[in-house]
Amino acid sequence: MAEDLAGAGAAAAPDPDGPDGVRMTWNNWPRSKLEASKCVVPVAASIAPIRASPSLLVLPYNPLRCKPPCSAVLNPFARVDFAAKIWICPFCFSRNHFPPHYAAISEAVVPGELYPQCTTVEYAPPPLDHYSAPSSPQPPPPVFLFVIDTCLIEEELGFVKSAMRRAIGLLPDHALVGLVTFGTQVHLYELGFADVSKIFVFRGTKEISKDQILDHLGLSASSVRHGAAVGAPGYPKVPQANGFHPSGSVNRFLLPAADCEYALSSLLDELQTDQWPVEAGNRALRCTGVALNVASGLLGACMPGTGARIIALVGGPCTQGPGTIVSKDFSESVRSHKDLDKDAGPHFHKAVKFYDNLAKQLVNQGHVLDLFASAVDQVGLAEMKVAVERTGGLVVLAESFGHPVFKDSFKRIFEDGEQSLGLSFNGTLEINCSKDIKIQGVIGPCTSLEKKGALCADTIVGQGNTTSWKMCGLDRTTCLTVFFEISPSERPNQSGIPNPQLYIQFLTNYQGPEGQMRLRVTTVTRRWVDGSCTEELVEGFDQETAAVVFARYVSLKMEMEQEFDATRWLDRSLIRFCSRFGDYRKDDPASFTLNPNFSILPQFMFNLRRSQFVINNSPDETAYFRMLLNRESISNSVVMIQPSLLSYSFNSPPSPALLDVASISAERILLLDAYFSVVIFHGMTIAQWRNMGYQNQPEHQVFAQLLQAPQDDAQIIIKNRFPVPRLVICDHHGSQARFLLAKLNPSATYNSAHEVAPGSDVIFTNDVSLQIFCEHLQRLAVQS
């Protein structure tokens, strides 16, 4: 068994998510709740709501819905009576009449949403023309409000200015831009005041309510009545925008990129590090919470309900005001996991409560918080996680604003064309299910809209007790995990014969990058099977999805449950699973075998136990890794859990290698893709030849090509990933070789050094190897 498990994962299929972007742990579902619990792996689905697909059918009209309360959208699984012009909903079995404009349909002429292959379609009705709606507004422009930390050293601030100039040059001309800087105080720049720099200053020591912010800026109702905002000297009288504050107030702080590029460049040139003196033995006074509060209040007043992003660039921990994570005194260290486990983080709960309230405000406004944190120390990402994740924001954690991880990632969010992330806004996800299915909840970058109903399960996982979720920000790679509960109905359907198929429909309404509202409808079907029919369950098992769902579920439990032992929980779950689905003679470990559909799962679980999601991180790093795990596709998440390893040598073309220390060889180059980092590792002989310059000699061009091949493949990986991974180039026995060794199976340790082949290596660890792990698993599974 261990030999089967030790190999690197096979190359992924070209499009493992299929045209629908849906992957499920079980593609054949047990009919009862009891049988589902015996399956150990939760019944769950991973859905990428707006993933790009070349085969996506876009329909230029509004969808046809079933009658309330079902409201499911017409789909290929509906039964259609073309003669009577009636369709029967597969979810509630209601009979619905086609409207008059569907009168021409027949078996030979069907609308696009009924094509059997079009289980995912997108509705993009054209905006009404000026004859039918003279006042219909143009799509609102995207809004970017930059919030910049100035408690930095000169070099770091220089990197920030450079990144900002590059970003402003990439913004669409019509995009609205604003600027906030913060240190000891918060500075909000009035870009519409062209004559001189006009700045509104906020104290950083105490929390400010939204009304106080608006009153200070002259945007409150009383200020507008007294002429402090629109109509005041120097402000143009512009017609009121639909649903916004009078647009004169918008033009004070948020201007089109084309109009304010020069003003922003001038402000960046003048921008200095925070001038407030820092006493010896103290941290800089940084009011991150107040700055984000001001930014949220401004957008809430000027642009409610339209796509807007707060892009925060933070270079250290918040030390004063709301959101404080550590005091200014260096004698107090930043909280660790041990502190949080003992409830000894003095600022943690208060900061989390502040950011939770900020998240609710941003979600209510429909706005996104993106966080780019670059610091050697922690910045408070663990506390800010709730605000970033619930608004669907992006997050990047780097060591410096000059590091490629930050610079290249920051640039990516403004690029268009092939490199575009497809940033979208104001998304909502609704789920319809067959009547025997209930929804436990969703893990991922969203927040519950608290739309309760018959489809809500009593057991809650993540954002639950609802059938509708808000995603203020989403992109082509955004992924959510939906957990289901089997809840058979006591009443059979009208025919009395159980329906062999189940149906689930995902409806995603969102504002695309161009500002147009769209509705993506994905309808999928799976088969019910008798829980006692193990063969059919096995055939429909997706072990990659199962591993990722386990990782997301255990990460949630580690956050929500005190003293939760993740390693023990994973071990017990895997033993139960192998005992349920393994073939063996009781108490005979040598007889144990697993079906090929299950055979890689123990390896995934072995690597999950050793991964960054379970051990050895600061609270900020843990929050960062979990946020990305919860929002990435199954394929990318699998790489986070179990990195891929490629081998390059003179003797063979590039090929997958075992994720094992035995793969290290003197005449081999290894390329490790661990998602957050990409490592190019040179064996001893390869490194020596490179240092002697053989690759520069004409007679050794093959060696030059060998050195270049992993570099080219690494760049392909980096180009297609966000956040941009860290590139590590190292040699055998070099200091950075640890980035590779930490991910390898320790089949050779200091205890077995005498068995190591020349040119290979040992790992100094007390961790068990995959071989020993599998032996223990077999022994325990056959005892159950």
N, C-alpha and C positions, 0 to 999 in steps of 0.2 A: 504493500500500500504506500509506504513512504516514498518508494522510488517513483510511483506515479505522481505523488504530490510535489516532489522536489523540483520538477521542471518549471521553467518560466512559463507564464501564461501564453497561450497561442495568440497569434496576431489577430487583432479585432477585425470583424467583418467591416466592409466599407461603410455601412450605415447600420450599426447594431440597433439603433433606436427605431428604425423603420420610418415610413412616411408620417406616422402619427406622433412620433416623439414620446411614446408611452412604453415603458417596460415594467413588467410585474414580477413579483417574487414567484407567484404560482400562476401559470397560464391555464390550468385546469383547477377549478375551485371546489373544495369540499362543501357538501350541502348543509352541514350542521355546524353549530358553534363548537360543539364538543370535538368533532373531527378536526376542525380548524386549530383548536388549541393543541391537539396531539401532533400537529405538523411542526410545532415549535417556531418555525420562521413565520413572522407575521404576514398576513395577507395585505399586501401594500402595492402601490403603483407609483412609479416615478414619471412625472409629466413635465415636459419642456413646453410651456404654453405657447410660445411664439417662435420656436426654432425655425431657422431658414430651411426651406425644402424646395428643390427645383421643380417638384411635381405638384406643388400647392396650387389648387384651383381657386382663383379669386372671382367672386360673383358680384357684379355691380348693382345689387339690389338688396332690399331688406329681407331677413330670414322669415320663414313661415314657422310659427310656434303652435304648440299644442295648447289647448284651453287651460286656464289656471285651475288648480294651483300647480299643475305639472310644469307647463311652460317649456317643455323640451322642444328643441329645434328639429325640423324635418331632416331625416337622415336616411342613408341607404338601407337601414334595417327596418324601416317602417313598411308595413304592408299596404299596398296601394290598389284600390279598385278604380281602374282607369275609366270604366263605363259610368260609374256613379260619381266619379271625381271626389273620392273619399280616401283619406289615409288614416291608418290605425297606428297610434303611438306605441312603440315597443316597451315603453316604461310604464304607462298607466292603462294601456289598451283602450284609450278613448278614441272615438271616431270623430275625425275632423274633416270638414268640407274644404276643398281647395277654393281660394278666392277666384273671382272672374278672370284675372289676368293669367291664371293657369289653365284656362279653358282649352288651350290647344294641345295639352299634354296627352300622350298616348304611350303604348308599349314601345313604339318606335321613336317617339320624341319625348324625352324625359329631361327635366331640369338638372343642372349640374349637381345639385346636392343629393340626387338620387343615383348618381353613377356608382356602381358597386365598388369601384376602386377609390372613390373619393370619400373616404371615411373622415378626412380632415379637409375642411374648406374654410375660406375666409370671406366674410361679407364686407364689402367696401362700397356702400351706396354713395353715389355722387352727391355733392352738396347741392341744395336746392338753388335754382337759378334766380335771377333778379326779378323774373316775372311772377314767380310763385312766392318768393320771400325776399322782398326788397331790402330788408334789414339784416339778412343772414350774415354773420360775421365771418371774416377770413380766419383760417386756422391760427390759433395763437402761436406766437414765436416761442422757442425754447428759452428758458431763463437760467442763467448761471450766476450765482452769487458766491464769490470767492471770499473765504475767511482765512486770513493768513496770520500765523504765529510770528511775532517779531522778537520773542525771547530766545534768540539764536545768536551764535557767533557770526562774525562778518562773512566767513566763508560759506556757511550754510545758507544765510540770507541771500548771498550772491547766487547760489544754486537755485533758490526759490524764484528769484527775479528772472533768471534765465528761462526756467520752465514756464513761468507765467507769460513771458513775451512770446514764447513759441506757441503756447496754447491760444493766446488772443489772436495770433495770426491764422490759426486754423479754424476759428469760430465762424459760423455763417454770418454774413453781414447783418441779417435781420435779428440775430439772437440778442436778447437783452442781457446786459452785463452789469454787475454791481461789485463793490469792493468793501470789505470790512477787515481791519487789522486789529490785533489784540496783543497785549502784554500785561502790564499792570492795570491798564485801562483798555476800553474798547473804543476804537475809532471807526465811525461810519462815514464814508466819503460821499458827498453830494456831487456826483459827476455832472449833473445838469447845470451847475453853477460855474460857468466857463471863465469868468473874469479872474478869480483867484481860487486857491484850494479852500473849500469849505468843508469842515469836519464836525460831526456831532460826536461828543465824548460822553461815555458812560462809565461810571465807577465800576470797578471790578470786584468789589468786596461783598456785594449783597445781591440777592435775586430781585429782578425787576419784572413786574407783571406786564402782560401784553399791552394793557391800557396805558400804563406809564410810558412804555416805549413809544407808542403811537402819539401820545400827548407831547412827549419830548421832541418827536420828529415833526410835529405839526400835522399828523395824519389822523388824529382822532376826530370824531364827528363835531365836537365843540370847536376844535381848531379850524376845521374846514368852514364852519358857519361864520367864524370871525375873520376869515380871509387869510389865515396863517399858511394855508397850503395853496390850493388852486386859486388863481387870481391875484395872489400876492405879487408885489413888484418883482419883475425879473422872471416870472414864470409864465409861459405861454398858456393861453386858454385853449385847451384841446377838447374835442368832444369826448364825453364819457365813454370808456370802453365797456363792452358788455360784461356785467358781473364784477367789474373791478372797481377800486376807488377811482375817482376822477383821474384821467390819465396824466394830468399835469403832475400829480404826486408821484406817479410811476416814473415820469421823465426826470424827476429830481435825482433819484437814486439808481434807476435802472435805465440804461441807454442802449440803443442798438450798437453792436460791436463796430460797425462801420463809422459811427458818429463819435465814439469815445476812444478809439484806438490810440490817438495821440495823447489824449488826456490821461489814459491809463499808463501809457509808456512814461509820461512825465512823472506821474505819481510813483511809479516803480523806481525811477531814477532817484527820486528824493527820499524814498523809503529807507529808514535807518533801523538799526536794532533798538530794542526797547531801552530808553535812556534812564529808566528808574534805577537808582544804585542798588546793587546786590551786596549785602554785608558778607563778610567772610564766614564760612560755615553754613551759609544759607543757600537755598535754591532761589531761582528767579521767581518773582511774583507773576503768575500766569493765570488769567481768568477765562479759561476755555469755555466754561459753562455759560457765563454771561454773554460772551461773543456769539455763541450758537443761539442763545435765547433772543438776542437782538436780531440776528439774521432771520430767525423763524418769524418773529413779530413783524419785521419789515415785509417779508413775502406774504404773510397772512393778510396784511393790509392792502398791498398793491396787486397781488396776483393770486387770489384764492381760487382753488379749483382748477388751475391750469398747470401744465408741466413745468416744474422749476426744481433746480438742484442747488443745494448748499454744498459747496466743495471746500472742505476744511483741510488745511495743511497745518499739522500739529507737530511740534518739535520737542515736546517734553510734557511732564505731568502737570495737571491743574493743581495749583497750590493755594488759591484763594477763591472765595465766592462759591456759588452753587456748583456742584460737580467736582469739588475738591477731592483728590484721591490720596494726598499726602501733605503734611505741613511743610512750610518753607524751611524748617530746620533740618539740616542733613543728619542730625542724630536720630531722626525717625526714618526708618527705611520704608520703601514702597512695599505694600502688602504682597505676600507670597501665598501659594496654595495652602501651606500649613497654617498661616494666619487665618485664611478664610475658613478652613476646616474647623479651627478652634473658635471661630467668630471673634477673632482678635484684630480684624481690620477696622479701625475706628471710624473711617470715613466711608466704607464700602456701601453699606445699606442706604445711607442718606444720598450718596451720589447716584446709585442705581434708581432710587425713587425719583430723583430729579430728571434723569434721562428717560425714565418711563413716562413721566408727564410730558416731556418734550416730544417723545415719540407720538403720544396721543394727539398733541397739537399739530404735528407735521402731517400725520395720517388724515386728520380732519381737514387740513388745508390741501391735501393731495401733493405734498412736496417731499423731496428726497434728501437724505443726508449722506453724502459721500465722505469718507475719511481716508486721508493719506497721512500716515504717521511715520515719521523718520526720526529715530532716536536710538541711542545705545541703551538707555534706560526705558522703563515702561512709561506709557503716556496716558493710561486709563482706558484702553480699548475694552477691557473686561467690563467696565461700568457703562461705556458708551455703546456696547454691542446691541442693547435693546433698541436704541434709537436708529442705528444703522440698519439692523436686520429687519425691523418691522416696517421701515419705509422702503425696503428694497434697494438700499444704497450699496455702492461699491466700497471695498476696503482694500488698502494696500499697506503692508508693514515692511519698512526697510530700515537699514542702519543709518542712512544718510540721505539727504536730498540730492546729493551728487552721485548716488549709486544708480546704476542702470535699472535696478528693480523699480525705483521711483520714477526716474526720468522717462523711461520707455513706457511704463504703465500709464503715467499721467498724460503723455502725448496720445496714447491709444484712444482715450475716451473722446477726443475731439476729432479724430481722423474719420474720413468718409471713404467710400469705395470698398474695396475688398477687405481693408483693415478695420472697417467700421464695426463697432460692437452692436449697432442697431438699437441704441438707447431709446426706450419708449417710456411713456408716462401713464399715470392714472389708470392702471389696470385693475380689473376685478375678475375674479375666478368664481364661477358657479359650477356645481357638480350635481348632475342628476343620476340616479341609480335605479336598477331594478328593485322591486319592492322587498326582496329578501336580503338586501344589503343596507347597512348603515355606515355612516362616516364617523370615525373616531376623531380625526383631526388631520392637520397638515404640519409637517416640519419643513421650514424653508423661509425665504425672505418675503413674508407677508404678515398680515394681521387680520384677526377675525372681525367680520362685520356683524357678528352676533345675530345672524339670521337663523333662528331656531325653527325646527320643523320635525316632521316624522322621520326624516332620514338621518337625524343626529343620534349617535350612539350614547349610551350612558357613560361608557369609559372614554376618557379624553386623552388624546396624545397630541402634544404640541398646541397649536391654535385650533381648538375644537369647539364643540357645542354650536356649530354653525354649518351651513351649506354654501356660504359665500365669504370670500376673502378679498381684502384690498391689497394691491401691489402698486404702491406709488411709483416705484421704478422697476423696470424689468428690461431684459435684453434678450438677444437670440439664444444665449446659453443658459438663461435662468431656468432652474429646475426645482420642482417641489415634490415632496414625498407625501402621498395621501395614504392614510391607514384606514382599513375597512374592518367591519365586523359582520360576520355572517349571522343573520337574524331571520330564520325561516318564518314565513307567515303561517298562521294556524289555518287560514282559509285557503283552499286551493283556488286556482284560477277558474274561469268560467267552464272550460272544457273538463276540468278535473284531472287533467294530465299535467304533470310537472313540466315546465318549460326547460328544455335542455340547455338553453343559452341564457347568459346574463348580459346586461348592457350597462355601460357607464358612459356618460356624456360630460365633457369638459367644455365650458363656454368662457372664453377669455375676451373681455371687452377692454380695449386699450387705445391710447393715443400714440400713433406711430411717430417715427422721427420727423416726418414732414408735417405733423400736426393733425392729420386726418384720423378720425375715430374709426376703428375696425373691430369686427367680431370674429374671432377664430373659434370654430366649432369642431371638436374632435369627438367622434363617437366610436367606441370600441366594444367588441363582444368577446366573451370567453365562455368556456363550457363548464357546466356543473358536472361533477362526478361523484359517485358514491365514495365516501371516505374510506371504505374498506377496500376499494380498488386501488391498491398502492401503485400498480404499474402506470395507470393513467395520471396519477399525481406526479410520479417521477418524470414522465415524459414532458410535463409542462413546467418543470422547475428551471428557474434562471438563477444560477449560483452567483453570478456577478452582482445581479440586483440584490440578491439575498445578503451578500456580504456588505454591500453599501447600506442597505436598510438596517442591518444589525449595527453598523458603525454609527449611523445617525440616531438610532434609537438609544444605544448605550450612551452616546454623548449627551442626549437629552436627560437621561436618568442621572448621569453624573452631575448635571447642573441642578436638577430639581430635588434629588433625594440626598439627604445628609448621610455621610458615612457609607455611601454606596460603593461596593467593591466591584469595579468593572471587570477585572480579570477573572474573579471567581464566577461572576454572572455569565460571562462569555464561555468559560470552561463548562459550566453546568449545562448551559443551553446546547453546546456542541455535543456533549455526552448524550443528552436526551435525544438529540437529532439523530446521531449515529446509532443509538440503540433502537430508534423507531424505524429507520430506513436501511440500516446495514443488514447484510446477509452473514449469519454466523451461527455456530453451535454454542450454546450457552456455556460460559466459563472456558471457552477455547479461543484465546486471542489470535492464534495462528490461522483460524478459519475465517477471520473477519474480512469482508470485502465490501466496497461501496460501488453502487452503480456509477458509470462514467458521468452521468448528469449531476452527481454529487461530489465527485472525487476531488475537485479543486477547492471546495468550501473549507475543509480543515486547514489547508494551506493559507487561505485568505484570513481565517480566524487566528492562526498562529502569528501572521504578520500584523493583524489588527491589535493583538495583545501587546506587541512591541512598538506600536506606532506612536506618532506625536499626539494622537487623539486620546491616549490613555495615560502616558507617562512623560516625565522629564521636561516640563515646560514652565514658563512663568504664566500667570493668569492672562496676561495680554496675548502671549503666543497661543495659548490654548483657545482663547476666544477667536483669534484670527483663523486658526486652522479649522475650527468647527464651523465658522461662518462660511468658509469656502466649501467645506465638505457638504454643507446643507444646501448650497445653491448650484453646485456643478452637476454636469451630466454623469450618468453611471460610468461611462468609459473613463472620464477624467477622475472620478472619485475612486475607482479601482486602482488607478496609478498612485493616488495618495496613500492607499492602504498597502498595496503590494507593488513597489516600483518595477519597471521593466529594465532589463539589462541586455545590451547588445555587445557582441564581441567582434573585434576587427583584428585580422592577422594576415600574414602572407599566404597562408595555406588554404584559406577559404574566404568566400565573400562574407559580408556582414551577416551575422546570424544571432538569434536569441541565445542567451546563455543562462545557466542556472543562477538564481539569485542566492549564491552560495560563495563562501570564501574560497572554495576550491576552484572557482572560475578565474582567480587571479593567476596570471602567468607572466613570466619575464618578457616573452615576445608577443604580447597581446595588449591591445588597447580596449578598454571597456567604456561604454557609454551608458550611464545610469540616468534614467528619467524618474525622479521621485516627485514630480509635479511642482513642488515649491523650489526645487533645485535640480539642475542638470549638471552631472559630473562627468568629465572626461578624465579617465584614469590611465596613465601610461605605466606599463610594466617596466621592470628595472632595465632590461636590455634596450627596450625602445627608448627609454629616457636617456640612457647613455649615448646611443647613436644620435639622438636629436641634439644633445648637448655638444657633440663633436661636429655637428653641422653637416652630417651626411646628406640630409634632405636638400642641401643647396648645391650638391654636385650632380652634374648631368647624368652620370652613370647610375645614380640612385634615385631616379625619378619615381620608381615604384614605391620607395619608402616615403617620398614626399606626398604621393597620392594617399598612402596609408595614413599619414598624419592628418591629411586634410579631410578625409572622409567623415570621421566623427564630428569634426568642426562644422561641416556642412549640414549634417543631420541634426546637430544640436541647434543650429540657427533655424531650421525648419520648425522644430518643436517650439522654440522661443517665439517665433513670429506668429504662431497660431494660438498663443495662450495669453490669458489675462487672469490675474496679474502676471507680469513677465517674471519667469523664474530666475533664480540666481544661477549664473554660470560659474562652475568651479572647475578649473583645469589643474590637475595635480599629478604627482608621480608616486610610485610605490615608495613607502616609508617617508613620504613628505608629510608636513604638518596637516595639510588639508585632505589627506587620504581618509581622514575620519568621516568625511561626508559620505564616502562609499562604504567603509567598513561598518558603520552604524546600521546600514540597511541589509547587510548580508546575513544569511543563515550561518550561525557559528558552529559549523560542522567540525572545525579545527580550532581548539582553544589552547591556552597555555598548558592545560593538562594533557593534551595529545600532540604536543609540538614535535615529538619524535616521529610522527606519522606524516608530517607535511612534506609535500613534494618540493624540490628546489625551485625557487622563483615564486612560490606561493606565499601564503601568510597565515598567521593565526590571529584570533580575536581574543583580547583579554577581557573575558566576561565570565560570569557565573550562570548566564542564561542557558537554558537547555536548547539543544538543536532541534530542528524539525523532525529528525529521525526519532529522537527520544520522546518528543511531544506526541508523535503518532503512535509510538509503542504504548505509552501511558493511556492514550485515548482508546486504543483497541482493547486494552486490558479492562478499562472501566466500563466501556460500552457493552461488552459481552456479559458483564455482571448484572446489568439492570434487568 
